[in-house]
Amino acid sequence: MIDILKYKDAETVTITDIDGAVFSGEVIEVIFPEEKTDLEEREYSIVIRDGNTEIEFLQSEIKSIVA
């Protein structure tokens, strides 16, 4: 599993998800499991801005990250 905490201070990243789709953008935040509600998946996630869209990736959805 990818250690997304390493990327919390990165300015931009390129993420390849488990389906092979590639997204590049500015890192907005890394969300810790304890910050999530009971209705959300309890794992780390990273939010990036790809163009005008903010996208949240769960740790388990990420195949690779390049800063």
C-alpha positions in Angstrom: 0.0 0.0 0.0 1.2 3.5 -0.9 2.4 5.7 2.0 0.5 8.8 1.1 1.7 10.7 4.2 5.0 11.2 2.3 3.2 13.5 -0.1 1.3 15.8 2.4 3.8 18.6 1.8 4.3 18.1 -2.0 3.1 20.9 -4.2 1.9 18.7 -7.0 1.5 15.0 -7.6 0.6 12.5 -10.4 -1.5 9.7 -9.2 -2.2 6.5 -11.1 -5.3 4.7 -9.6 -5.9 1.0 -9.5 -7.8 1.1 -12.8 -4.9 2.7 -14.6 -6.3 6.3 -14.9 -3.8 9.1 -14.3 -4.5 12.3 -12.5 -2.2 15.3 -11.9 -2.7 18.2 -9.7 -2.0 20.3 -6.7 -2.1 18.6 -3.3 -4.9 20.1 -1.2 -4.7 17.9 1.9 -4.1 14.4 3.3 -7.0 13.2 5.4 -6.4 11.0 8.4 -8.7 8.0 9.2 -9.7 9.5 12.5 -11.0 12.6 10.8 -13.6 10.7 8.9 -17.2 10.0 9.9 -18.6 6.6 10.6 -20.1 6.6 7.1 -16.8 7.0 5.3 -14.0 4.5 4.7 -11.6 4.6 7.6 -8.3 4.9 5.8 -5.9 7.7 4.7 -6.9 9.7 1.6 -5.3 12.4 -0.4 -7.2 15.3 -2.1 -5.8 16.9 -5.2 -7.1 19.7 -7.5 -7.0 18.5 -11.1 -8.0 21.5 -13.2 -11.1 22.9 -11.5 -12.0 19.6 -9.8 -11.0 18.4 -6.4 -10.6 14.6 -6.3 -10.2 12.5 -3.2 -8.3 9.2 -3.5 -8.5 6.5 -0.8 -5.2 4.9 0.0 -6.4 1.6 -1.3 -7.4 3.2 -4.7 -3.9 4.4 -5.5 -1.5 2.3 -7.6 1.3 4.9 -7.6 2.2 8.5 -6.8 4.9 10.6 -8.2 5.8 14.0 -6.7 
